[in-house]
Amino acid sequence: MSRQLNMDTLRQNFWKEEYLREKMFRCEWHRKYGSTVKAKQKAKAAARLPLALPTLHPKAPLSPPPAPKAVPSKTPGPPLETPIQSEMYPVLPATRALLYEGLSHDFQGRYRYLNTRKLDVPEMRYLFPITTNFIYGWQLGPPVKQELVSCKTCRIESFFRKNGAFALLDPRDLAL
């Protein structure tokens, strides 16, 4: 493709001014915002780096404090507060140990712990119903399997299909 030859001095000066003006705008923007953009880029790059956790060394056991001298106190101290009781029963140590074994990504660790806790009924996990939804099934016990009764004149054994939808009765079954 060939260059346009219809460039006169007026047009050349226009493009020269446009180029210089754009260059000045870029320099001005870089002077105003360049440092903040670089700081943001450094922060993003630092966020992508993996975190290195410090190594914890076992601490030496502390020696027991010396026994205080028996001095009768003249004023009684403030009453000790009772510890706040949790809403949940404590977790079994074997179940809690699952939490610290492996990674959730490999279906271990927290993943296995939560799936194990999910198998317990709410009555075994909580002291009392926490939400109103808990009230609807609280202490109902295991579901009771009902036997299906079929009669000689009926052609179906249940009102429900295997997938849970209603089965339509045969009109011949209704006329007894």
Buried (B, 14 or more C-beta within 10 A) or exposed (E): EEEEEEEEEEEEEEEEEEEEEEEEEEEEEEEEEEEEEEEEEEEEEEEEEEEEEEEEEEEEEEEEEEEEEEEEEEEEEEEEEEEEEEEEEEBEEEBEEBBEEBEEEEEBBBBBBEEBBEEBEBBEBBEEBEEEEEEEEEEEEEEEEEEEEEEEEBEBEEEEEEEEEEBEEEEEEEEE
